[in-house]
Amino acid sequence: QVQLVESGGDFLEAGGSLRLTCKASSRIFLIYTMGWYHQRPGKERELVASVTTTGGTYYAESVKDRFTVSRDNAKSTMYLQMINLKPEDTGVYYCNAVQHGDSVFTSWGQGTQVTVSS
């Protein structure tokens, strides 16, 4: 069974900063690119950032220069540092393995809620 546990979400004002954490099963973490997905109310999940096993990164245009994704392979943990947060960043953030741009596992964690007020 794959474990994906997100944490770190909070309620904050626009312009604030936050760091999200994703703890994953070690057996998948060492193999896969890992990604952060953002789901707004009533919308589908969208990949906003990912990091390969060797540290290569991808960012959606909407978060470039504001979000930084990183991973600690020894701890099977991925992070998302978020700065200059905007109200449109509000939503639930999930993590999952990524392959060919798609999420790998159909079983998702509970996610972590980020709410940014204007």
N, C-alpha and C positions, 0 to 999 in steps of 0.2 A: 504494500500500500504506500502510495506517495504522500509525503507530508509536505505541505506548503502552509506556512504560518506567517501572516503579515501583522505588523504592529507599527505604532508610531504616529498614527493619525491624530488629528486634533482640530479644534475650532480656533481660527485666528483671523486677524485682519489682513487685508490686502497689503502686500509689501513684505509680509513676514516670511520666516524661513521654517523649514521642518525637515526632519530626516526620517524616512521610512526604512523599516527592516523586514527582510524576508528570510525566514529560516526554512531550509529545504532538506529533504532526505539526502544524505551524503552520496548514496548510490546513483542519484540522478544529477546531483550538483556538479560532480566532477566530469560528467560526460557532456552536458548540454549547455548551449547558450541559454541564459536566463533573462527574462524580460519583466518589465512592469507594465501592467495594463490599467487603464483608467476607464471607469464606467460612470457616466453622468446619469441622472435619473431619467428613465425612459429610453435610454440609448444603449447601444451595444458596447461591449468592451473594446477599447482601442489600445493597441500597443504604442506606448509613448517612449520607452527606452529599453535597450537591451545591452547585455555585455557578454562577450564570448568567454570561453574558458581561459583564454590567454589575454583578456583585457580589452579586446576591440569593442568599440561602442557604436550604438545607433541611437539617434534621437529623432522624434517627430518634430516637424517644423515648429509646432506650437510650444514646445518646451526647450528648444535649443537655446543655449546660453543662460538658461535659468535652472535646469535640472542636471545633475551629475549622477550617473549610475556607476557603481563599483561593486566588487565582490571580494570576499575573503574565502578562498577555497578551503583553507584549513578549518574554518568554522562552518562551512556550508551555508554561508550567509551572504545575502546581497543587500545593498543599500541604495536608497534614492535620496540624494541631497537636493532639496528644493529651496530655491531662493526667489525673492521678488514674486511671491505667489499672487495670483489673480483670481477673481471670483469664478472665472471659467475653469479653474483647476479643481473646483469643488467636485466631489464624487467619491466613489469607493475605489481604492487602489488594490489591485491583486497582483500576485506574481505567478509565473508559470515558466516552464521550459519553452523554448522557441526553436522551431525548425522550419526553414523555408518561409519565414514570416508568419507562420501559424503557431498557435499554442499546441503543445504536445499532449498534455493530459486533460481529460474531460472532467476530472474531479478537481474543483477549485477550493482554495481555502476560504475563510470567512471574509477576507479582505479587511482593509482598514479605512475608516471614514476620514476624509479631509474636507473641512468646510471653511471656505474663505469668504469673509464678509467684505462688502465694499465700503 
